[in-house]
Protein backbone atom coordinates (compact mmCIF):
# COMPACT_ATOMS: atom_id res chain seq x y z
CA UNK A 1 0.00 0.00 0.00
CA UNK A 2 1.25 3.46 -0.89
CA UNK A 3 1.35 6.11 1.82
CA UNK A 4 -0.94 8.10 -0.48
CA UNK A 5 -3.67 5.43 -0.22
CA UNK A 6 -4.03 5.38 3.56
CA UNK A 7 -7.31 7.00 4.67
CA UNK A 8 -6.92 9.82 7.18
CA UNK A 9 -9.10 12.47 8.82
CA UNK A 10 -8.31 16.10 9.42
CA UNK A 11 -8.59 17.58 12.89
CA UNK A 12 -11.97 18.98 11.82
CA UNK A 13 -13.16 15.47 10.85
CA UNK A 14 -12.97 15.71 7.05
CA UNK A 15 -11.75 12.66 5.15
CA UNK A 16 -8.34 13.08 3.53
CA UNK A 17 -5.16 11.18 2.65
CA UNK A 18 -1.54 11.99 1.94
CA UNK A 19 -2.48 12.13 -1.75
CA UNK A 20 -3.69 15.67 -0.93
CA UNK A 21 0.03 16.51 -0.57
CA UNK A 22 1.28 14.64 -3.66
CA UNK A 23 4.11 16.61 -5.22
CA UNK A 24 5.08 18.26 -1.92
CA UNK A 25 7.74 17.47 0.64
CA UNK A 26 5.90 16.73 3.90
CA UNK A 27 7.20 16.61 7.47
CA UNK A 28 4.84 14.32 9.43
CA UNK A 29 5.12 14.96 13.18
CA UNK A 30 3.24 13.38 16.09
CA UNK A 31 2.44 16.32 18.35
CA UNK A 32 1.15 16.96 21.87
CA UNK A 33 0.03 20.08 23.71
CA UNK A 34 1.24 19.26 27.22
CA UNK A 35 4.75 17.91 26.59
CA UNK A 36 8.18 19.29 27.45
CA UNK A 37 8.82 19.25 23.69
CA UNK A 38 5.64 21.22 22.86
CA UNK A 39 7.67 24.41 22.16
CA UNK A 40 8.81 22.61 18.99
CA UNK A 41 5.51 23.85 17.53
CA UNK A 42 7.26 27.21 17.09
CA UNK A 43 10.03 25.66 14.98
CA UNK A 44 7.53 23.61 12.99
CA UNK A 45 5.52 26.74 12.19
CA UNK A 46 8.73 28.53 11.19
CA UNK A 47 9.49 25.68 8.75
CA UNK A 48 5.96 25.99 7.37
CA UNK A 49 6.38 29.72 6.76
CA UNK A 50 9.89 29.32 5.33
CA UNK A 51 9.17 26.52 2.85
CA UNK A 52 5.41 26.44 2.11
CA UNK A 53 5.79 28.53 -1.05
CA UNK A 54 8.40 26.04 -2.31
CA UNK A 55 6.21 22.92 -2.13
CA UNK A 56 6.50 21.90 1.52
CA UNK A 57 4.15 21.39 4.44
CA UNK A 58 4.30 20.24 8.02
CA UNK A 59 1.53 17.78 8.89
CA UNK A 60 0.73 17.60 12.61
CA UNK A 61 -0.61 14.35 14.05
CA UNK A 62 -1.90 14.69 17.62
CA UNK A 63 -1.20 11.64 19.77
CA UNK A 64 -2.11 10.95 23.41
CA UNK A 65 -0.01 7.78 23.86
CA UNK A 66 2.94 9.36 25.67
CA UNK A 67 2.09 10.30 29.23
CA UNK A 68 -1.43 11.42 28.27
CA UNK A 69 0.07 14.67 26.98
CA UNK A 70 -2.58 15.28 24.30
CA UNK A 71 -5.87 14.80 26.18
CA UNK A 72 -7.83 17.54 24.43
CA UNK A 73 -10.68 17.36 21.98
CA UNK A 74 -10.10 18.34 18.36
CA UNK A 75 -11.45 21.82 19.12
CA UNK A 76 -9.20 22.22 22.17
CA UNK A 77 -6.14 21.09 20.20
CA UNK A 78 -6.92 23.47 17.35
CA UNK A 79 -7.47 26.41 19.71
CA UNK A 80 -4.26 25.67 21.64
CA UNK A 81 -2.17 25.39 18.47
CA UNK A 82 -3.52 28.51 16.81
CA UNK A 83 -3.57 30.79 19.86
CA UNK A 84 -0.35 29.63 21.53
CA UNK A 85 1.88 28.98 18.50
CA UNK A 86 0.03 30.51 15.55
CA UNK A 87 -0.03 27.14 13.79
CA UNK A 88 -1.12 27.37 10.16
CA UNK A 89 -0.03 23.93 8.95
CA UNK A 90 -2.62 21.15 8.54
CA UNK A 91 -3.42 18.86 11.44
CA UNK A 92 -4.87 15.36 11.40
CA UNK A 93 -7.25 13.78 13.86
CA UNK A 94 -5.68 12.21 16.94
CA UNK A 95 -3.99 8.88 16.08
CA UNK A 96 -2.20 6.06 17.84
CA UNK A 97 1.38 5.73 16.60
CA UNK A 98 2.40 2.58 18.53
CA UNK A 99 0.82 -0.62 19.85
CA UNK A 100 -2.02 -2.87 18.78
CA UNK A 101 -4.13 0.07 17.55
CA UNK A 102 -1.29 1.75 15.63
CA UNK A 103 -2.75 3.64 12.68
CA UNK A 104 -1.80 2.22 9.25
CA UNK A 105 0.07 5.47 8.49
CA UNK A 106 2.42 4.77 11.37
CA UNK A 107 2.61 1.06 10.55
CA UNK A 108 4.29 2.21 7.33
CA UNK A 109 6.30 5.15 8.71
CA UNK A 110 7.83 3.22 11.62
CA UNK A 111 9.46 0.74 9.22
CA UNK A 112 11.89 3.54 8.33
CA UNK A 113 15.13 3.56 10.35
CA UNK A 114 16.51 6.69 11.98
CA UNK A 115 20.09 7.96 11.47
CA UNK A 116 21.42 5.23 13.77
CA UNK A 117 19.62 2.52 11.80
CA UNK A 118 16.85 1.91 14.35
CA UNK A 119 13.30 1.42 13.11
CA UNK A 120 10.19 0.42 15.06
CA UNK A 121 8.12 2.27 17.62
CA UNK A 122 7.93 6.03 17.85
CA UNK A 123 9.95 7.02 20.94
CA UNK A 124 7.93 10.03 22.13
CA UNK A 125 6.01 13.11 21.00
CA UNK A 126 7.51 15.16 18.16
CA UNK A 127 9.12 12.34 16.20
CA UNK A 128 9.44 13.48 12.58
CA UNK A 129 9.26 11.74 9.20
CA UNK A 130 10.21 13.64 6.04
CA UNK A 131 8.34 12.47 2.96
CA UNK A 132 9.48 13.13 -0.60
CA UNK A 133 7.17 14.71 -3.20
CA UNK A 134 6.78 11.16 -4.57
CA UNK A 135 5.42 9.89 -1.24
CA UNK A 136 8.38 7.90 0.08
CA UNK A 137 10.07 8.40 3.44
CA UNK A 138 13.33 10.31 3.02
CA UNK A 139 14.33 10.35 6.68
CA UNK A 140 13.24 9.82 10.27
CA UNK A 141 14.20 12.21 13.05
CA UNK A 142 13.80 11.35 16.72
CA UNK A 143 11.94 13.74 19.06
CA UNK A 144 15.02 15.54 20.37
CA UNK A 145 16.01 16.73 16.87
CA UNK A 146 14.78 20.31 16.69
CA UNK A 147 12.65 21.23 13.66
CA UNK A 148 14.99 24.02 12.55
CA UNK A 149 18.17 22.00 13.01
CA UNK A 150 20.64 21.91 10.11
CA UNK A 151 19.98 18.17 9.87
CA UNK A 152 16.29 18.71 9.08
CA UNK A 153 16.48 21.94 7.08
CA UNK A 154 19.33 20.61 4.95
CA UNK A 155 17.31 17.54 4.01
CA UNK A 156 14.17 19.61 3.39
CA UNK A 157 16.19 21.75 0.97
CA UNK A 158 17.27 18.69 -1.02
CA UNK A 159 13.79 17.11 -0.89
CA UNK A 160 11.75 20.10 -2.11
CA UNK A 161 10.15 19.59 -5.52
CA UNK A 162 12.12 20.93 -8.48
MARBA-3410 file (N, C-alpha, C, O; in Angstrom, 1 decimal):
162
0.8,-1.2,0.0,0.0,0.0,0.0,0.9,1.2,0.0,1.8,1.3,0.8 ~ 0.6,2.2,-0.8,1.3,3.5,-0.9,0.8,4.3,0.3,-0.3,4.2,0.7 ~ 1.7,5.2,0.8,1.3,6.1,1.8,0.2,7.0,1.4,-0.6,7.4,2.2 ~ 0.1,7.3,0.1,-0.9,8.1,-0.5,-2.3,7.5,-0.4,-3.3,8.2,-0.4 ~ -2.4,6.1,-0.2,-3.7,5.4,-0.2,-4.3,5.3,1.2,-5.4,4.8,1.3
-3.6,5.6,2.2,-4.0,5.4,3.6,-5.1,6.4,3.9,-4.8,7.6,3.9 ~ -6.3,6.0,4.3,-7.3,7.0,4.7,-7.0,7.7,6.0,-6.5,7.1,7.0 ~ -7.2,9.0,6.0,-6.9,9.8,7.2,-8.1,10.8,7.4,-9.0,10.9,6.5 ~ -8.1,11.4,8.5,-9.1,12.5,8.8,-8.4,13.7,9.3,-7.4,13.6,10.0 ~ -8.9,14.9,8.9,-8.3,16.1,9.4,-8.8,16.3,10.9,-9.7,15.6,11.3
-8.2,17.3,11.5,-8.6,17.6,12.9,-10.1,18.0,12.9,-10.7,17.8,14.0 ~ -10.6,18.6,11.9,-12.0,19.0,11.8,-12.9,17.8,11.4,-14.1,18.0,11.3 ~ -12.3,16.6,11.1,-13.2,15.5,10.8,-13.4,15.2,9.4,-14.0,14.2,9.1 ~ -12.8,16.0,8.5,-13.0,15.7,7.0,-12.1,14.6,6.6,-10.9,14.4,7.1 ~ -12.6,13.8,5.7,-11.8,12.7,5.1,-10.7,13.2,4.3,-10.9,14.2,3.5
-9.5,12.6,4.3,-8.3,13.1,3.5,-7.4,11.9,3.4,-7.7,10.8,3.9 ~ -6.3,12.1,2.7,-5.2,11.2,2.7,-3.9,12.0,2.3,-4.0,13.2,2.0 ~ -2.8,11.3,2.3,-1.5,12.0,1.9,-1.5,12.3,0.5,-0.7,13.1,0.0 ~ -2.4,11.8,-0.3,-2.5,12.1,-1.7,-2.8,13.6,-1.9,-2.5,14.2,-3.0 ~ -3.4,14.2,-0.9,-3.7,15.7,-0.9,-2.4,16.5,-1.0,-2.4,17.7,-1.3
-1.3,15.8,-0.6,0.0,16.5,-0.6,1.0,16.0,-1.6,2.2,16.2,-1.6 ~ 0.5,15.2,-2.6,1.3,14.6,-3.7,2.0,15.8,-4.4,1.4,16.8,-4.7 ~ 3.3,15.6,-4.6,4.1,16.6,-5.2,4.8,17.6,-4.2,5.5,18.5,-4.7 ~ 4.5,17.4,-2.9,5.1,18.3,-1.9,6.0,17.4,-1.0,5.8,16.2,-0.8 ~ 7.0,18.1,-0.4,7.7,17.5,0.6,6.9,17.7,1.9,6.4,18.8,2.1
6.8,16.7,2.7,5.9,16.7,3.9,6.7,16.2,5.1,7.3,15.2,5.1 ~ 6.6,17.0,6.2,7.2,16.6,7.5,6.1,16.2,8.4,5.3,17.0,8.9 ~ 5.9,14.9,8.6,4.8,14.3,9.4,5.4,14.3,10.9,6.4,13.7,11.1 ~ 4.6,14.9,11.8,5.1,15.0,13.2,4.0,14.6,14.1,2.9,15.2,14.1 ~ 4.2,13.6,15.0,3.2,13.4,16.1,3.4,14.4,17.2,4.5,14.6,17.7
2.4,15.2,17.5,2.4,16.3,18.4,1.6,16.1,19.6,0.7,15.3,19.7 ~ 1.9,17.0,20.6,1.1,17.0,21.9,1.2,18.3,22.5,2.2,19.0,22.4 ~ 0.2,18.7,23.2,0.0,20.1,23.7,0.6,20.3,25.1,0.9,21.4,25.5 ~ 0.8,19.2,25.8,1.2,19.3,27.2,2.5,18.5,27.5,2.7,17.8,28.5 ~ 3.5,18.6,26.6,4.7,17.9,26.6,5.9,18.9,26.8,5.8,20.1,26.4
7.0,18.4,27.3,8.2,19.3,27.4,8.7,19.7,26.1,9.4,20.7,26.0 ~ 8.4,18.9,25.0,8.8,19.3,23.7,7.8,20.1,22.9,8.1,20.5,21.8 ~ 6.7,20.4,23.5,5.6,21.2,22.9,6.2,22.5,22.2,5.6,22.9,21.2 ~ 7.2,23.2,22.8,7.7,24.4,22.2,8.2,24.2,20.7,8.5,25.1,20.0 ~ 8.4,22.9,20.4,8.8,22.6,19.0,7.8,23.1,18.0,8.1,23.2,16.8
6.5,23.3,18.4,5.5,23.8,17.5,6.0,25.1,16.9,5.7,25.4,15.7 ~ 6.7,25.9,17.6,7.3,27.2,17.1,8.2,26.9,15.9,8.1,27.6,14.9 ~ 9.1,26.0,16.1,10.0,25.7,15.0,9.3,25.0,13.8,9.7,25.3,12.7 ~ 8.3,24.2,14.1,7.5,23.6,13.0,6.8,24.7,12.2,6.8,24.6,11.0 ~ 6.2,25.6,12.9,5.5,26.7,12.2,6.5,27.6,11.4,6.2,28.1,10.3
7.7,27.8,11.9,8.7,28.5,11.2,9.1,27.8,9.9,9.3,28.4,8.9 ~ 9.2,26.5,10.0,9.5,25.7,8.7,8.4,25.9,7.7,8.6,26.0,6.5 ~ 7.1,25.8,8.2,6.0,26.0,7.4,6.0,27.3,6.6,5.8,27.4,5.4 ~ 6.3,28.4,7.4,6.4,29.7,6.8,7.6,29.8,5.8,7.4,30.4,4.7 ~ 8.7,29.2,6.1,9.9,29.3,5.3,9.8,28.6,4.0,10.3,29.0,3.0
9.1,27.4,4.0,9.2,26.5,2.9,7.8,26.3,2.1,7.8,25.7,1.1 ~ 6.7,26.7,2.7,5.4,26.4,2.1,5.3,26.9,0.6,4.8,26.2,-0.2 ~ 5.9,28.0,0.3,5.8,28.5,-1.1,6.7,27.7,-2.0,6.6,27.9,-3.2 ~ 7.5,26.8,-1.5,8.4,26.0,-2.3,8.0,24.6,-2.4,8.7,23.7,-2.8 ~ 6.7,24.3,-2.0,6.2,22.9,-2.1,6.5,22.1,-0.9,6.9,20.9,-1.1
6.3,22.6,0.3,6.5,21.9,1.5,5.3,22.2,2.5,4.7,23.2,2.4 ~ 5.1,21.2,3.3,4.1,21.4,4.4,4.5,20.5,5.6,5.1,19.4,5.5 ~ 4.3,21.0,6.8,4.3,20.2,8.0,2.9,19.6,8.1,1.9,20.3,7.8 ~ 2.8,18.4,8.6,1.5,17.8,8.9,1.6,17.3,10.3,2.3,16.3,10.7 ~ 0.8,17.9,11.2,0.7,17.6,12.6,-0.2,16.5,12.9,-1.3,16.4,12.3
0.2,15.5,13.7,-0.6,14.3,14.0,-0.7,14.2,15.6,0.2,13.7,16.2 ~ -1.8,14.8,16.2,-1.9,14.7,17.6,-1.9,13.2,18.1,-2.5,12.4,17.4 ~ -1.3,13.0,19.2,-1.2,11.6,19.8,-1.2,11.7,21.3,-0.5,12.6,21.9 ~ -2.0,10.9,21.9,-2.1,10.9,23.4,-1.5,9.7,24.1,-1.8,9.4,25.2 ~ -0.6,9.0,23.3,0.0,7.8,23.9,1.2,8.0,24.8,1.6,7.0,25.4
1.7,9.2,24.9,2.9,9.4,25.7,2.6,10.2,26.9,2.6,11.5,26.8 ~ 2.4,9.6,28.0,2.1,10.3,29.2,0.8,11.1,29.2,0.6,12.0,30.0 ~ -0.2,10.7,28.3,-1.4,11.4,28.3,-1.3,12.9,28.0,-2.0,13.7,28.5 ~ -0.3,13.3,27.2,0.1,14.7,27.0,-0.7,15.4,25.9,-0.4,16.5,25.5 ~ -1.7,14.6,25.3,-2.6,15.3,24.3,-4.0,14.8,24.6,-4.6,14.1,23.8
-4.5,15.3,25.8,-5.9,14.8,26.2,-7.0,15.6,25.6,-8.2,15.1,25.7 ~ -6.8,16.7,24.9,-7.8,17.5,24.4,-8.7,17.0,23.3,-8.3,16.0,22.6 ~ -9.8,17.6,23.1,-10.7,17.4,22.0,-10.1,18.0,20.8,-9.1,18.8,20.9 ~ -10.6,17.7,19.6,-10.1,18.3,18.4,-10.2,19.9,18.5,-9.2,20.6,18.1 ~ -11.3,20.4,19.0,-11.4,21.8,19.1,-10.4,22.4,20.1,-9.8,23.5,19.8
-10.2,21.7,21.2,-9.2,22.2,22.2,-7.8,22.2,21.6,-7.0,23.2,21.8 ~ -7.5,21.2,20.8,-6.1,21.1,20.2,-6.0,22.2,19.2,-4.9,22.9,19.2 ~ -7.0,22.4,18.4,-6.9,23.5,17.3,-6.8,24.8,18.0,-6.0,25.7,17.5 ~ -7.5,25.1,19.0,-7.5,26.4,19.7,-6.1,26.6,20.3,-5.5,27.7,20.2 ~ -5.6,25.6,21.0,-4.3,25.7,21.6,-3.2,26.0,20.6,-2.4,26.9,20.8
-3.2,25.2,19.5,-2.2,25.4,18.5,-2.2,26.8,17.8,-1.2,27.4,17.6 ~ -3.4,27.2,17.5,-3.5,28.5,16.8,-3.2,29.7,17.7,-2.6,30.6,17.3 ~ -3.8,29.6,19.0,-3.6,30.8,19.9,-2.2,30.8,20.5,-1.7,31.9,20.8 ~ -1.6,29.7,20.8,-0.3,29.6,21.5,0.8,29.7,20.6,1.8,30.4,20.9 ~ 0.7,29.0,19.4,1.9,29.0,18.5,1.6,29.5,17.1,2.4,29.5,16.2
0.4,30.0,16.9,0.0,30.5,15.5,0.1,29.5,14.4,0.5,29.8,13.3 ~ -0.2,28.2,14.8,0.0,27.1,13.8,-1.0,27.3,12.6,-2.2,27.5,12.7 ~ -0.4,27.3,11.4,-1.1,27.4,10.2,-1.1,26.1,9.3,-1.8,25.9,8.4 ~ -0.2,25.2,9.7,0.0,23.9,8.9,-1.2,23.0,9.3,-1.8,23.1,10.3 ~ -1.5,22.1,8.3,-2.6,21.1,8.5,-2.4,20.2,9.7,-1.2,19.8,10.0
-3.5,19.8,10.3,-3.4,18.9,11.4,-4.4,17.7,11.2,-5.5,18.0,10.7 ~ -4.0,16.5,11.5,-4.9,15.4,11.4,-5.6,15.1,12.7,-5.3,15.7,13.7 ~ -6.6,14.2,12.7,-7.3,13.8,13.9,-6.3,13.0,14.7,-5.3,12.5,14.2 ~ -6.5,12.9,16.0,-5.7,12.2,16.9,-5.5,10.7,16.5,-6.5,10.1,16.2 ~ -4.3,10.3,16.5,-4.0,8.9,16.1,-3.1,8.2,17.1,-2.5,8.8,17.9
-3.1,6.9,17.1,-2.2,6.1,17.8,-1.0,5.7,16.9,-1.2,5.3,15.8 ~ 0.2,5.9,17.4,1.4,5.7,16.6,2.1,4.4,16.9,3.0,4.0,16.2 ~ 1.8,3.8,18.1,2.4,2.6,18.5,1.3,1.6,19.0,0.2,2.0,19.2 ~ 1.7,0.4,19.2,0.8,-0.6,19.8,-0.1,-1.3,18.9,-0.1,-1.2,17.7 ~ -1.1,-2.1,19.5,-2.0,-2.9,18.8,-2.9,-2.0,17.9,-3.4,-2.5,16.9
-3.2,-0.8,18.3,-4.1,0.1,17.5,-3.4,1.1,16.7,-3.9,2.2,16.4 ~ -2.1,0.8,16.4,-1.3,1.7,15.6,-2.0,2.0,14.3,-2.4,1.1,13.6 ~ -2.1,3.3,13.9,-2.8,3.6,12.7,-1.9,3.1,11.5,-0.7,3.1,11.6 ~ -2.5,2.7,10.4,-1.8,2.2,9.3,-0.7,3.2,8.7,0.3,2.8,8.2 ~ -0.9,4.5,8.9,0.1,5.5,8.5,1.4,5.2,9.2,2.4,5.2,8.7
1.2,5.0,10.5,2.4,4.8,11.4,2.9,3.3,11.3,4.1,3.1,11.5 ~ 2.1,2.4,10.8,2.6,1.1,10.5,3.6,1.1,9.4,4.6,0.4,9.4 ~ 3.4,2.0,8.5,4.3,2.2,7.3,5.5,3.1,7.7,6.6,2.7,7.5 ~ 5.2,4.2,8.4,6.3,5.1,8.7,7.3,4.5,9.6,8.5,4.7,9.4 ~ 6.9,3.7,10.6,7.8,3.2,11.6,8.7,2.1,11.1,9.6,1.6,11.8
8.5,1.7,9.8,9.5,0.7,9.2,10.8,1.4,8.8,11.8,0.8,8.6 ~ 10.7,2.8,8.7,11.9,3.5,8.3,12.9,3.7,9.5,12.5,4.1,10.6 ~ 14.1,3.4,9.3,15.1,3.6,10.3,15.5,5.0,10.5,15.4,5.8,9.6 ~ 16.0,5.4,11.7,16.5,6.7,12.0,18.0,6.7,11.6,18.5,5.8,10.9 ~ 18.7,7.8,11.9,20.1,8.0,11.5,21.0,6.9,12.0,22.1,6.6,11.5
20.6,6.3,13.2,21.4,5.2,13.8,21.0,3.8,13.3,21.6,2.8,13.7 ~ 20.0,3.8,12.4,19.6,2.5,11.8,18.5,1.8,12.6,18.2,0.6,12.3 ~ 17.9,2.5,13.5,16.8,1.9,14.3,15.5,2.2,13.8,15.1,3.4,13.6 ~ 14.7,1.2,13.5,13.3,1.4,13.1,12.4,1.0,14.3,12.9,0.8,15.4 ~ 11.1,0.9,14.0,10.2,0.4,15.1,9.5,1.6,15.7,9.3,2.6,15.1
9.0,1.3,16.9,8.1,2.3,17.6,8.6,3.7,17.6,9.8,4.0,17.7 ~ 7.7,4.6,17.6,7.9,6.0,17.9,8.4,6.2,19.3,7.7,5.6,20.2 ~ 9.4,6.9,19.6,10.0,7.0,20.9,9.1,7.9,21.8,8.9,7.6,23.0 ~ 8.6,9.0,21.3,7.9,10.0,22.1,7.3,11.0,21.2,7.3,10.9,20.0 ~ 6.6,12.0,21.8,6.0,13.1,21.0,7.1,13.8,20.2,8.2,13.9,20.6
6.7,14.3,19.0,7.5,15.2,18.2,8.6,14.4,17.4,9.6,14.9,17.1 ~ 8.3,13.1,17.1,9.1,12.3,16.2,8.7,12.8,14.8,7.5,13.0,14.5 ~ 9.7,12.9,13.9,9.4,13.5,12.6,9.8,12.5,11.5,10.9,11.9,11.5 ~ 9.0,12.5,10.4,9.3,11.7,9.2,9.2,12.7,8.0,8.1,13.3,7.8 ~ 10.2,12.8,7.2,10.2,13.6,6.0,9.9,12.8,4.8,10.6,11.8,4.5
8.8,13.2,4.1,8.3,12.5,3.0,8.8,13.2,1.7,8.7,14.5,1.7 ~ 9.1,12.5,0.7,9.5,13.1,-0.6,8.2,13.5,-1.3,7.1,13.1,-1.0 ~ 8.3,14.4,-2.4,7.2,14.7,-3.2,6.5,13.5,-3.9,5.4,13.6,-4.4 ~ 7.3,12.4,-4.0,6.8,11.2,-4.6,6.1,10.3,-3.5,5.6,9.2,-3.9 ~ 6.1,10.7,-2.3,5.4,9.9,-1.2,6.2,8.8,-0.6,5.6,7.9,0.0
7.5,8.9,-0.6,8.4,7.9,0.1,9.0,8.6,1.3,9.1,9.8,1.3 ~ 9.5,7.8,2.2,10.1,8.4,3.4,11.5,8.7,3.2,12.3,7.7,2.9 ~ 11.9,9.9,3.2,13.3,10.3,3.0,14.2,10.2,4.3,15.3,9.8,4.2 ~ 13.6,10.4,5.4,14.3,10.3,6.7,13.4,10.3,7.9,12.2,10.8,7.8 ~ 13.9,9.9,9.0,13.2,9.8,10.3,14.1,10.5,11.3,15.3,10.3,11.4
13.5,11.4,12.0,14.2,12.2,13.0,13.5,12.0,14.4,12.3,12.1,14.5 ~ 14.3,11.6,15.4,13.8,11.3,16.7,13.4,12.7,17.4,13.7,13.7,16.9 ~ 12.6,12.6,18.5,11.9,13.7,19.1,12.9,14.9,19.5,12.5,16.0,19.4 ~ 14.1,14.5,19.9,15.0,15.5,20.4,15.6,16.4,19.2,16.2,17.4,19.5 ~ 15.5,15.9,18.0,16.0,16.7,16.9,15.1,17.9,16.6,13.9,17.7,16.3
15.6,19.1,16.8,14.8,20.3,16.7,14.4,20.5,15.2,15.2,20.3,14.3 ~ 13.1,21.0,15.0,12.6,21.2,13.7,13.6,22.1,12.8,13.7,21.8,11.6 ~ 14.2,23.1,13.4,15.0,24.0,12.5,16.5,23.7,12.6,17.3,24.5,12.2 ~ 16.8,22.4,13.0,18.2,22.0,13.0,18.7,21.9,11.6,17.9,21.8,10.6 ~ 20.0,22.0,11.4,20.6,21.9,10.1,20.3,20.5,9.5,20.2,20.4,8.3
20.3,19.5,10.3,20.0,18.2,9.9,18.6,18.1,9.1,18.5,17.5,8.0 ~ 17.6,18.7,9.7,16.3,18.7,9.1,16.2,19.7,7.9,15.7,19.3,6.8 ~ 16.6,20.9,8.2,16.5,21.9,7.1,17.3,21.6,5.9,16.9,21.8,4.7 ~ 18.5,21.0,6.1,19.3,20.6,4.9,18.6,19.6,4.1,18.7,19.6,2.9 ~ 18.0,18.6,4.8,17.3,17.5,4.0,16.0,18.1,3.4,15.7,17.7,2.3
15.3,19.0,4.0,14.2,19.6,3.4,14.6,20.3,2.1,13.9,20.2,1.1 ~ 15.7,21.0,2.2,16.2,21.8,1.0,16.4,20.8,-0.2,16.1,21.1,-1.4 ~ 17.0,19.6,0.1,17.3,18.7,-1.0,16.0,17.9,-1.4,16.1,17.2,-2.5 ~ 15.0,17.9,-0.6,13.8,17.1,-0.9,12.7,17.9,-1.6,11.8,17.4,-2.1 ~ 12.8,19.2,-1.5,11.7,20.1,-2.1,11.6,19.8,-3.6,12.6,19.4,-4.2
10.4,19.9,-4.1,10.1,19.6,-5.5,10.9,20.6,-6.4,11.2,21.7,-6.0 ~ 11.3,20.1,-7.6,12.1,20.9,-8.5,11.3,22.1,-9.0,11.8,22.9,-9.8
END
